[in-house]
Amino acid sequence: MMKLWSISEARAHISEVFESALKDGPQKIERRDRKSVVVVSEATWSRLQADYPSFADLVLNSGLEEDDLPKRLPARVLGSL
């Protein structure tokens, strides 16, 4: 479970936030206005970045061929406005 820290707590205990992120997982730091950030270990960050291929990779590796897509008519040209 992600621990929630106020920004003042996190500032006062930055070493503990750091160690908890390494040992226990993500640590959430929240301001009074409810905006927040999450501190994660570099290993977790790298894994999260590697787990998701880009949209282009998904399309290029989808196995679809040009003939699999529906034929589209060219857009018609409208008169000048």
Backbone torsions as a table, in degrees:
resi	resn	phi	psi	omega
1	MET	NA	137.9	-178.2
2	MET	-75.3	129.3	177.6
3	LYS	-83.9	140.9	178.5
4	LEU	-102.7	127.5	177.8
5	TRP	-118.5	141.1	168.3
6	SER	-76.0	160.2	-178.4
7	ILE	-63.4	-34.8	179.0
8	SER	-70.0	-38.3	175.5
9	GLU	-62.7	-45.8	-178.4
10	ALA	-62.2	-41.4	179.7
11	ARG	-63.2	-41.8	-178.4
12	ALA	-73.4	-23.4	-175.3
13	HIS	-127.8	41.4	-174.1
14	ILE	-58.3	-36.1	178.5
15	SER	-64.1	-39.0	178.7
16	GLU	-68.8	-39.6	176.1
17	VAL	-59.8	-45.9	179.9
18	PHE	-59.8	-51.5	-178.9
19	GLU	-64.0	-39.0	178.9
20	SER	-65.3	-37.3	177.6
21	ALA	-64.2	-38.1	178.5
22	LEU	-70.8	-42.9	-172.0
23	LYS	-89.8	-44.1	-170.3
24	ASP	-105.7	-13.1	-179.1
25	GLY	111.1	-166.8	-174.0
26	PRO	-55.3	143.6	178.5
27	GLN	-123.8	125.9	-177.7
28	LYS	-97.7	130.3	177.4
29	ILE	-115.9	124.5	-173.2
30	GLU	-122.2	138.1	174.6
31	ARG	-87.2	173.0	178.3
32	ARG	-62.1	-31.4	-179.4
33	ASP	-82.0	9.7	176.5
34	ARG	76.0	-0.3	173.4
35	LYS	-73.0	143.5	-174.2
36	SER	-143.3	164.7	172.8
37	VAL	-131.3	162.0	177.2
38	VAL	-122.7	129.5	177.5
39	VAL	-97.6	124.6	177.2
40	VAL	-128.3	159.2	176.7
41	SER	-69.3	158.9	177.9
42	GLU	-62.5	-36.0	179.1
43	ALA	-62.9	-43.0	178.2
44	THR	-64.7	-44.4	179.8
45	TRP	-59.6	-46.1	-179.7
46	SER	-62.1	-41.7	178.9
47	ARG	-64.0	-42.4	179.8
48	LEU	-64.9	-38.7	179.4
49	GLN	-68.5	-36.2	-176.8
50	ALA	-78.9	-23.0	-175.0
51	ASP	-72.5	-21.2	-173.1
52	TYR	-116.4	111.3	177.0
53	PRO	-70.2	158.6	178.2
54	SER	-71.5	163.4	177.9
55	PHE	-60.0	-40.9	179.2
56	ALA	-60.6	-42.1	177.9
57	ASP	-62.0	-41.4	178.8
58	LEU	-61.3	-45.1	-179.3
59	VAL	-66.6	-46.3	-177.4
60	LEU	-65.6	-28.9	-178.5
61	ASN	-103.2	14.5	-175.9
62	SER	-73.9	-20.3	-177.3
63	GLY	86.5	-1.2	178.6
64	LEU	-72.6	141.3	174.4
65	GLU	-106.3	163.0	-178.9
66	GLU	-56.3	-37.9	-178.9
67	ASP	-71.7	-14.1	178.5
68	ASP	-75.5	-20.2	-177.2
69	LEU	-89.2	146.3	179.4
70	PRO	-65.1	146.1	177.9
71	LYS	-72.6	138.6	179.0
72	ARG	-119.0	140.4	175.8
73	LEU	-80.4	149.1	176.7
74	PRO	-61.9	148.8	178.0
75	ALA	-65.7	143.5	179.0
76	ARG	-85.5	148.6	-179.7
77	VAL	-88.6	125.7	177.9
78	LEU	-90.0	154.0	177.9
79	GLY	-62.9	162.5	-179.6
80	SER	-67.4	149.7	-177.4
81	LEU	-89.2	NA	NA
